[in-house]
Amino acid sequence: MAIHHVPKTISDYIALAVVKAMRVPADLFFAKRYGHRAVVLETVAAVPGMVGGTLQHLRSLRTMQDDRGKIKTLLDEAENERMHLMTFIEIAKPTWLERMIVLIVQGLMYNLYFFLYLITPKTCHRIVGYLEEEAIVSYTEYLAEIGSGSIKNIPAPHIAIEYWRLPVGASLHDLVIAIRGDEVRHRDVNHAYADRMT
């Protein structure tokens, strides 16, 4: 399922190193608590699309050139990641500590990503591509834990059934498959954007 983009440039290696460094604290803090991990990580994942969409919007206004759908794609990605978060809040019921972590991590991520995007949007899209690769790995591990019975295959929340148009009676397993599919699309889009930038 997870297709890894092999780094080719210094920018790619930096992006991959940043993502691998970000994974370490998540693994240490959350271990196999995938629902809680998703709450915090989806908060981070919703930032790049909003930042990129905003800055691409301003660029389009400044240059008076059509963006060829990039703004909408990035804003749709941000909204999709937000829906991942809204869904996992229903499942994991984040603690006050996790809510505080969300505030801190989101503030850091937004500002760092904003300034980095001003300097090198290519690296930013590559970072997101690699983040999505890691998300695919995490959701695949989540599915394995559900499949083994280590995590109960509870009914999918109503918000998820409506958003992904899942069948009535859909389960957590069905939901995670749908979300992992979203992450695959985000991975492919962001790696493609990075590939097209010089």
C-alpha positions in Angstrom: 0.0 0.0 0.0 2.6 2.6 1.0 4.7 3.7 -1.9 7.8 5.5 -0.8 9.1 8.4 -2.9 12.9 7.9 -3.0 14.7 11.1 -2.2 16.7 12.5 -5.1 17.7 16.0 -4.0 19.0 17.7 -0.9 15.6 19.2 -0.4 14.0 15.7 -0.5 16.5 14.4 2.0 15.8 17.3 4.3 12.1 16.8 4.0 12.4 13.1 4.8 14.7 13.8 7.8 12.1 16.3 9.2 9.3 13.8 8.9 11.3 10.9 10.5 12.3 13.3 13.4 8.6 14.2 13.8 7.6 10.5 14.0 9.9 9.7 17.0 7.9 11.7 19.7 4.6 10.5 18.3 5.8 6.8 18.6 7.1 7.4 22.1 4.1 9.3 23.4 1.2 7.3 21.7 2.7 3.9 21.0 -0.3 1.8 19.8 -3.0 4.2 20.9 -3.9 4.9 17.3 -7.1 6.9 17.9 -5.3 9.3 20.2 -2.3 9.5 17.9 -4.7 10.4 15.0 -6.3 13.2 17.0 -2.9 15.0 17.4 -1.5 14.1 14.1 -4.6 15.0 12.1 -4.4 18.4 13.7 -0.9 18.8 12.3 -2.0 17.3 9.0 -4.7 19.9 8.5 -2.2 22.8 8.6 -0.2 22.4 5.3 -3.2 22.5 3.0 -4.6 25.6 4.6 -1.2 27.4 4.6 -0.4 26.3 1.0 -3.9 27.2 -0.2 -3.7 30.6 1.4 -0.2 31.4 0.0 -1.1 30.0 -3.4 -4.2 32.2 -3.4 -2.1 35.3 -2.6 0.4 34.4 -5.2 -2.4 34.0 -7.8 -3.7 37.5 -6.9 -0.2 39.0 -7.0 0.9 37.5 -10.3 -2.6 37.7 -11.8 -2.3 34.2 -13.1 -4.6 31.2 -12.8 -3.6 28.7 -10.2 -4.9 25.7 -12.3 -6.9 24.3 -9.4 -4.1 24.1 -6.9 -5.8 26.4 -4.3 -9.0 24.3 -4.2 -7.0 21.1 -4.1 -5.0 22.3 -1.1 -8.0 23.8 0.8 -10.0 20.6 0.1 -7.1 18.6 1.6 -7.1 20.8 4.7 -10.9 20.2 5.1 -10.5 16.5 4.6 -7.8 16.3 7.3 -10.1 18.3 9.6 -12.8 15.8 9.1 -10.3 13.0 10.0 -9.8 15.0 13.3 -13.5 15.5 13.9 -14.1 11.8 13.4 -11.3 10.7 15.8 -12.4 13.1 18.5 -15.6 11.0 18.5 -13.6 7.7 18.8 -10.7 8.6 21.1 -12.1 11.3 23.4 -8.9 13.3 23.8 -7.7 14.1 27.3 -6.9 17.6 28.5 -3.2 16.8 28.0 -3.7 15.8 24.4 -5.8 18.9 23.8 -2.9 21.0 25.2 -0.5 19.2 22.9 -2.7 19.9 20.0 -2.6 23.7 20.8 1.1 23.7 21.1 1.9 21.5 18.1 -0.6 23.3 15.8 0.9 26.7 16.7 4.4 25.5 16.0 3.5 23.7 12.8 1.5 26.6 11.4 4.2 29.2 11.9 7.1 27.0 10.8 5.3 25.7 7.8 4.1 29.2 6.8 7.7 30.6 6.8 9.2 27.5 5.2 6.5 27.7 2.4 7.5 31.3 1.7 11.1 30.1 1.2 10.7 26.7 -0.5 7.2 25.4 -1.3 8.8 22.4 -3.0 10.3 21.2 0.2 7.0 21.8 2.0 5.1 19.7 -0.5 7.7 17.0 -0.2 7.4 17.1 3.6 3.6 16.6 3.3 4.2 13.7 0.9 6.4 12.0 3.4 4.0 12.8 6.2 1.3 11.1 4.3 3.5 8.1 3.7 3.9 7.8 7.5 0.2 8.3 8.0 -0.4 5.4 5.6 2.0 3.2 7.6 0.2 4.2 10.8 -3.3 3.5 9.5 -2.1 0.1 8.1 -0.8 -0.8 11.5 -4.1 0.4 13.0 -6.0 -1.9 10.6 -3.7 -4.8 11.7 -4.5 -4.1 15.4 -8.2 -4.1 14.6 -7.9 -7.3 12.5 -6.1 -9.1 15.3 -8.7 -8.0 17.9 -6.3 -5.9 19.9 -8.4 -2.9 19.1 -12.2 -3.4 19.2 -13.9 -2.9 15.8 -16.5 -0.5 17.1 -19.2 1.1 14.9 -18.0 4.1 12.8 -19.3 7.4 14.2 -22.3 9.0 12.5 -20.2 12.0 11.3 -17.9 9.5 9.4 -20.8 7.6 7.9 -22.2 10.9 6.5 -18.9 12.4 5.3 -17.4 9.2 3.6 -20.9 8.0 2.6 -20.2 4.7 4.4 -22.9 2.1 4.5 -25.1 2.0 7.6 -23.5 -0.3 10.1 -20.0 0.6 8.9 -17.2 -0.2 11.4 -14.0 1.3 12.6 -12.2 -1.0 10.1 -14.2 0.5 7.2 -13.5 4.0 8.4 -9.8 3.5 8.7 -9.7 2.1 5.1 -11.5 5.2 3.9 -9.1 7.5 5.8 -6.1 5.7 4.6 -7.4 6.1 1.0 -7.5 9.9 1.6 -3.9 9.8 2.8 -2.9 8.0 -0.3 -4.4 10.7 -2.5 -2.8 13.5 -0.4 0.6 11.7 -0.7 0.4 11.5 -4.4 -0.8 15.1 -4.9 1.9 16.6 -2.7 4.7 14.5 -4.2 3.5 15.5 -7.7 3.4 19.2 -6.7 7.0 18.9 -5.4 8.1 17.1 -8.6 6.8 19.9 -10.7 8.5 22.7 -8.8 12.1 23.6 -9.6 
